[in-house]
Amino acid sequence: MSPLLSSHDCQLLTKQIRAVTGLYFSSERDSDVQRMMKQLVYKLGETDGHALFRRLMALPMTAPEWQSFIDILTVGETYFMREPRALSLVESEVLYPLIRSRRQNSRKLKLWSAGCCTGEEAYSLAMLIDRMLPDRRAWEVEIIATDINPSFLERARKGVYGSWSFRQPGTGYQAQYFRRVGENYQIRPEIRDMIRFLPHNLSDQGFQASAAFLYEFDCVLCRNVMIYFHPEDVQKITSRFEAALSPGGWLVVGASEASHIHQQYFQAHYYPQAILYKKTAQPSIPPVVAVPQSLQEAEPVEAESDHTVSYAVSTSDRSAEPAAQVASHPPQDALSDCQEAITLDRLNPEHYRKMATLHESRQEGHEAAMAWRRVLYLNPADCMAHIQLGHLQQQAGLTAKARRHYRNALTLLREMGEHSPVPHSDGLHAGEMIEMIQQLLDGDLNA
Ligand SMILES: C[S@@+](CC[C@H](N)C(=O)[O-])C[C@H]1O[C@@H](n2cnc3c(N)ncnc32)[C@H](O)[C@@H]1O
């Protein structure tokens, strides 16, 4: 099928899409942009595709043409209790301490699901909180959920979901919080009323001014949204999240989005399950250490990198943490247990996987990389090990090696088929993972 736009116009449109929505398509994805433009022409019943292109280049985001285009451009992949390991950290490390400290005084919680899609993430938060607060009526719980796509928000407000939204096996929340309506399930009104669904564009330059409701959050969840943005835009958006958070507030991003979070605004807290970002009291000095020393020694550094390396938080940063935060790093005991398990069962990759995540959470990049290599030695088809090792190497500036591991992962994922769940990925599907890796390869690693 012949393309609708010339390659020059396609590039102009791609730039305009990024300027208006933040969504970034590398030049390798020109054919996707062309396809989506054709979809828009068809959707709007246009006869002159080029005239529509010219209108898109001139019109603001509020124009109906853009609103329809946004519906085509955005990815509506979401489900309840997505990435459950990260959510359980939100429960234990964010919500539980907040509830404990506020029970005697303000009894307020304020959370934001940014890029909430059709509402599953925001409702998951609301259900978690409802379970944690038997006296919820005595609390002021405000959950704001925003998205750029108005039709997603409309579905979120209705709160009616098919069984595909419940693909993550849960702990009885479906029976507790939903009412069956024919083939579907409707969220109970007492949970629906905990959330305000509002339109908001994270890429809007006037982010805060245009959205007076975005302030003093205890926690912002923005997961699986910034993977679609250019790394430079991610930096800008995370600085806006910082402004919208209360001191000590938390930012939670998706598993693959951590590499772009700027440590200037946040202090990373490492757990075996995920990384959480805490707003620092004052902007901290960007870490000087760009490449973890130990990893440089292990492998030659191929390129100078000025990236912030998330596991290489400098010793001085760490010493500024209160003791309780430092204690959140897994103790040596866990490593010893793991070592013992390896001694008894040397050919089991799962012990090395555990060891790798423990080392990562202790910011021991070299040791983590060694453990991931052992996982791969025992099972070269372990997709997550390729991704994790690639991630460590990317952080260390070993871009060619990182690319190689990401590409291996892509090959394995494509073989799996896009709807297959990826082992050890917290329920992500191969299609989502492919998209994320492609973004990484198109972004920082596109050397
Ligand atoms: C893949 S979904 C993620 C949904 C949910 N956060 C999750 O993790 O399941 C990505 C969402 O980001 C939204 N999005 C994309 N660009 C956006 C922007 N500039 N501002 C706000 N939301 C945006 C999309 O409309 C879509 O609903």
The ligand as a Gaussian input file, in Angstrom:
#p B3LYP/6-31G(d) Opt

LIG

0 1
 C       -0.143000       1.722000      28.423000
 S       -1.224000       2.823000      29.213000
 C       -0.730000       2.668000      30.887000
 C       -1.897000       2.650000      31.820000
 C       -1.578000       2.426000      33.284000
 N       -0.783000       3.481000      33.829000
 C       -0.911000       1.101000      33.500000
 O        0.265000       1.032000      33.835000
 O       -1.576000       0.074000      33.342000
 C       -0.536000       4.414000      28.737000
 C       -1.493000       5.567000      28.968000
 O       -0.769000       6.799000      28.876000
 C       -1.635000       7.748000      28.292000
 N       -0.839000       8.870000      27.769000
 C       -0.039000       8.875000      26.688000
 N        0.478000      10.112000      26.498000
 C       -0.003000      10.890000      27.485000
 C        0.167000      12.251000      27.831000
 N        0.933000      13.076000      27.110000
 N       -0.477000      12.716000      28.918000
 C       -1.269000      11.902000      29.652000
 N       -1.478000      10.613000      29.383000
 C       -0.851000      10.099000      28.307000
 C       -2.353000       6.963000      27.230000
 O       -3.547000       7.585000      26.806000
 C       -2.609000       5.645000      27.942000
 O       -3.828000       5.644000      28.586000

